[in-house]
């Protein structure tokens, strides 16, 4: 068996232990998905049932429902099982609507953009 084939065997056996369990999946673009793993293949493509995207901005969060969701394996950074006995989030976290979390995301993005543009304007000072 080649090295790549051996990795495929380990990957599929480890994912098999997560079947029918609630998972958190971190994607390359930074999104966090939660759902129940219903299926997967040798490329780590996965199907989540009852999936939602958890968006977190500061102490605010929103779980945006996605339904049945197919994830391409190459986009997966991390997969972890959620402990259903424990609270998923710290007590300080506040659940908000999808519209509110989108506004918070935009405000956060705008603040980051402003900080970046200010830094570029000040480069001539060579503060380092």
Buried (B, 14 or more C-beta within 10 A) or exposed (E): EEEEEEEBEEBBEEBEEBEEEBBBBBBEEEBBBBBBBBEBEEEBBBBBBBBBBBBBBEEBBBBBEBEEBEBEBEBBEEBEEBEEEEEBEEEEBEEBEEEBBBBBBEEEEEEEEEEEEEEEEEEEEEEE
